[in-house]
């Protein structure tokens, strides 16, 4: 697999991509890059005002950009269900790019009572993906392929799933719960692809990580304002942080189940390519247990039997 940058993104005319969290940071960069290559981009965001402003920014550079807004709050499963129903009106969806997430907030809960990081980063992604699978499967049948992109993080390497304390009631620390949610993302992507392969589906599940990128995701990190002036020296820009998701969504050389991310400086920055995953993230028994729990917690069943 060759390293991938924005220069490797080919024309995407006729394709449609749903990008969650597309109004700012890496999500905006993903949407902008796809729109520049003539794709239809459905921007799934919490704030319509911010999404419309982002669409205006994209159109200033690309007046013919084909953009649409889709309301989505992954901290609310009712909103997730409504978003999936709206997405079903699209004639085709070639890739769902699960980019939206939260990072190290104070202990807080989603509208359904889940710890915020696990609820938004994993359960929201799980539910939205499951609900959109029928349209992705139809697109794959009609056009040869469709993809689910799940955004993980290098933070997954220290993650563990604490099944006895998923709600934080027995103690909460911001970074370990973020690491847990990102491990869950990788486990989900791998298990989803295994189950899709077992059904001979043409939908591929591919995971990615953005390295360490400058984005609004880091707004809860202490001392961020002091570190930001130095960030450009050592971190990816949002544009560079978008490369792994763009590769996962569009690189024809990728197979289902692969994991790509920034390749340079301890996987923190640089072009996208094969990424390292922890032993825990490759554990099929752990992935299966998480899958079953996610179905129970969300009430959404992808209806894909174990591989």
Helices and strands as residue ranges (DSSP letters): G 6-8, E 16-20, H 25-36, E 40-45, H 48-61, E 66-71, H 77-87, E 95-98, H 116-117, I 118-124, H 125-143, E 146-151, G 154-158, H 174-198, E 203-209, G 216-220, H 224-234, H 238-241, H 243-250, E 259-264, E 269-274, G 280-282, H 284-298
